[in-house]
Amino acid sequence: MAVYIIGGGFAGCEAAWQLASRGIKVVLIDMKPERFSPAHVSSGLCELVCSNSFKSSDVNTASGLLKEEMRRIGSVVMKAADANKVPAGSALAVDRVLFSSYITGVLDDMPLVEIRRRVVSSVSEVISEPDTEALIIATGPLTDRALCDDITERLGTGALSFFDAAAPVVYKDSIDFGKAFFASRYGKGDSDYINCPMNREEYHAFYNELVGAQCAEVRDFDKGDVYEGCMPVEVMAGRGPDTLRYGPMKPVGIRNPSTGENYYAVVQLRRDDAADSMYNMVGFQTRLKFGEQKRVFGMIPGLENAEFARYGVMHKNTYIRSPGVLDATYEVSKTGFGDDVSVPVFFAGQITGVEGYIESASSGLVAGLNAYSKVSGAAGIIFPQSTQIGALAAYASGYGGPDFQPMGANFGIMIPDPAVSANAGKDKKKKKELISGGSLDILEHIKSDRSDIFESSIRQ
Ligand SMILES: Cc1cc2nc3c(=O)[nH]c(=O)nc-3n(C[C@H](O)[C@H](O)[C@H](O)COP(=O)(O)OP(=O)(O)OC[C@H]3O[C@@H](n4cnc5c(N)ncnc54)[C@H](O)[C@@H]3O)c2cc1C
């Protein structure tokens, strides 16, 4: 018997590892390299389709807390991230190729994981396999069309969608370091970022060209549907001449280390690989035509002759109406997923309405643990809303408003112990520290209470 997982991305790989390391046979199916989504390019599993950053490492931020929670619970994605990180100041960024190879290698080497490479066009193709004892659907925001249609028809709720864009990556040796320089904001930590500075005239000339530049056609695209957390730079610029100076081109705290000069606007680039040859333009996700990216971004001082390792692109992301359909273990709780389905079915990853690489992996972790519970006869495990991992699951399964939108890690969705507010008073920094500390304490209790799951047969 085996748990079948469709999709070998962040969620699918994490779920596969959680199951196989506890002694459960897993069949992990991914369509690459037979077919690639519009954003995937490599045949490796757990591919980063855009930024190489997993955001903040600071445990007193929501995203840093989620990462630490996952380390404590034993996440393979976090293990891979920590083993393949590249310098990125207070963020955790990775070499995307080494990261993906690490996870592909780990899963390849596990005798209980069978990796099949093929396109799945319908749920019935998988549940009709005679050894299926549970199914996890983790096909991501770019789920291949036929399967996506099958899923939404089965759920009977229609799919939701939004548009997400990726930022360009440029080769370091094509950057003009006569103008660009390494520095960190406020001189904090190591100077890991490349900064391309602009004076007032340069900024306004750049801004005028950016707002007038030609965009690539993206089917069904409507500017109202962009995800606020990953807004194309040209859409942000369209909101007003100064918007970028308060966003990705924020100049505050950045000084030229040689001259002490500060600037009207600054574009930052973050290292993308361990070899230190490629840099990602931070916050410059875009759907400009490729020629326009070269022309307009070439107006940025230091990038006049930049060679692009990858241009920015935009894609339609799809997700299901999870509230009322999934429970907080990410299992389909709604009846009527299909008369042919007699095994437990879970969804995991961005398709559930969580947003981000690590958030997607976190739902794979929860779904994987709960699929393990189901097939091994143990009680299920729901993490409380006082933890970030539990808050994301509660949001995806229980959001009660009319407009279900993808959600990344944040403190707003958590319900901390009431003592936190009482002890922190008006001190916001202290409140975050108490929330994070409280969450990690609770996880330690859960781990010792549920030794049947956390200390069973985990093979490190
Ligand atoms: C263009 C774009 C940019 C993004 N940028 C960022 C970013 O900068 N930072 C961030 O945190 N998040 C970003 N995201 C969002 C999200 O975090 C990632 O998409 C993340 O990879 C989601 O993880 P997942 O496991 O749900 O899906 P994925 O990692 O996409 O994995 C899904 C897997 O399923 C496979 N698959 C799909 N359909 C089928 C099928 N029918 N049969 C078999 N296999 C199938 C795919 O080949 C893929 O390997 C971006 C998303 C997109 C689309």
The ligand as an ORCA input file, in Angstrom:
! r2SCAN-3c Opt
* xyz 0 1
  C       5.485     33.036    -11.429
  C       5.493     32.746     -9.957
  C       6.349     33.421     -9.119
  C       6.375     33.132     -7.751
  N       7.265     33.776     -6.972
  C       7.368     33.458     -5.662
  C       8.381     34.065     -4.857
  O       9.182     34.858     -5.333
  N       8.440     33.753     -3.546
  C       7.563     32.864     -2.990
  O       7.682     32.582     -1.778
  N       6.601     32.271     -3.731
  C       6.477     32.548     -5.053
  N       5.502     31.956     -5.824
  C       4.429     31.208     -5.168
  C       4.668     29.812     -4.609
  O       5.275     29.917     -3.383
  C       5.427     28.874     -5.434
  O       4.699     28.715     -6.621
  C       5.639     27.488     -4.756
  O       6.496     26.783     -5.594
  C       4.364     26.704     -4.497
  O       4.669     25.414     -4.008
  P       3.736     24.159     -4.389
  O       4.369     22.951     -3.822
  O       2.342     24.458     -4.023
  O       3.782     24.099     -5.989
  P       5.030     23.907     -6.960
  O       6.291     24.154     -6.257
  O       4.698     24.700     -8.175
  O       4.985     22.360     -7.328
  C       3.952     21.790     -8.065
  C       4.505     20.642     -8.887
  O       3.408     19.948     -9.465
  C       3.727     19.548    -10.766
  N       2.458     19.366    -11.508
  C       1.541     20.319    -11.807
  N       0.486     19.756    -12.437
  C       0.756     18.432    -12.544
  C       0.055     17.336    -13.107
  N      -1.144     17.477    -13.667
  N       0.631     16.109    -13.064
  C       1.848     15.937    -12.480
  N       2.555     16.950    -11.930
  C       2.010     18.178    -11.949
  C       4.633     20.646    -11.280
  O       5.496     20.176    -12.295
  C       5.395     21.078    -10.030
  O       6.651     20.454     -9.924
  C       5.469     32.188     -7.195
  C       4.595     31.505     -8.043
  C       4.605     31.759     -9.410
  C       3.699     30.973    -10.291
*
